[in-house]
């Protein structure tokens, strides 16, 4: 996926999302702010994994979009159960965890970490190939020689 034509828009959107997250969190829309924060991080990730302004589609789908989906599901479920049991004891727990905290543990922490780690392991060459690493080292070496 070529992002060369969209890089400026992505950077502007990042700035707008930072502002939106701050404002929404300040006025009490915490779940929405966190979901927009996931979009913000996804944009940063897309800019970071692009090589010559191209993002590998496999790497985009897994792990990046799956990771973003897990995090958004975590925030939405945590918000839902937090509102549902606000001010009262829940009628059930999930492996001993409050129903509003369980999605955070399973989707956000464990699911997100496993997804990103497995994705980086499976698609390491699509993220940073040996050839790209050698090109980077050569560029650093040439910059040191200029000094």
N, C-alpha and C positions, 0 to 999 in steps of 0.2 A: 504494500500500500504506500503510495507516494504522498508524503505530507509536505513537499516543498512549497506548494501553493497555499497551504493552510497554516504554516508556522507562525506568521504574524498574528493571525486570528486566534490561534491556540494560546499564544503568549498574552494577548489582550483578554481572552476568556479566563485565563488563569488569574489575572489581576482582578477581574470582575468577581470571580468565584471566591477569592480570598475576602473581598469586601462583603459579599453576600453571606458568607459563613459567619463572619464577625457580627454583622447586623442581625441576622436571623438568630444566632445564639444569644445575643444580648437581649433580644425582645422575647425570648422564650420558645422559639421554634427549633429546639435542639436536634431533634431527629432529622428534620429537613436540612439543617446546617451540616450534620454529619454525612448525610447522603450526598450533598453537594461537595463535601470534602473528599469523598471517594472519587467523584468526577475530576476534581482538582488533581488528586494524586495520579489518576489514570492519564491525564494529559501530561503531567510531568514524566510519567513512565514512558509514554509514547515518544516524547522528545528525547528521552534518554536512551532508548533502545534503537532509535533510528540510525541507520548507517547510510551516509550519503542521502539523507532525507527519505529513506525507504524503511518501512517497518514490515518485518516478515509477518505474513498473515497467520501462519501457524502460531507464532509467538503471541500475536495479538489475541487470538481466540483462547489459547491455553498457553500460559497461565493468566494473562492480564484480564481478559473479560470475565473469566470464571472467578478470579480473585475479587474483582469489583462486584460481581453478583453476590458472592458470599458475604462480603462486607455490608452491602446494602440490605440483604436479607437479615443479617444480624441486627443492624440498627432498627429496621422496621419491626422485627419481632420483639426486640428489647423494648422499643417504645410502646408497642401494643400491649404487652404483658405488664409493663410498668404502669400504664394508664389503667389497665383492667384491675390490677390489685393495689392501686394507690391507697394508702392509708389503712390497709387491712392485710391480714395474713392470708397467703394463697392457700387454696384447697388442695394443692398438689405441689410436688417439687420434681425437678428433672435431675435424677442422680444426686439428690440432696441440694441442688442449687435452686434458688428462686427462679421462677419461670422467666423473669425479665433478664436475669443474668446468664442463664444457660445458653441462649443464642450467641452471646458475646464470647463465652468460653469455646463453644464448639465451632461456630462459623467464623468469627472474627479472629480469635487467637489460633486455635488448632487448624481449622480449615484454611484460613488465609496463609498461615505459615507453611503448612504442608503443600498447598497449591503452588505457592511461589517457589519453594525449594525444589519440588519435583519438576516443575516447569523449567527452572533454570538448569537442572540436571539433564533433563531430556533434550532440551533445545539449547544447550550451551553454545554450540557453534552458530546458532541463529542469533544469539544474544551478542556474543563476542567470539569470533572465530580466531583460530591460531594465526591466520594470515592478517587479520585486522589488528591483533595484538602486536605482531611483528612490525606492521606499518606504524603503529603508534610509537613503539620503541625507537624505530628509525627516525621518526619525526622529532622525538625528544632528544635523541643523540645529535641530530643536525642543529637543533636549537642551542644545545650546549656548545657546539663547535663555533657558532656565530658569536657567542659571548667572548 
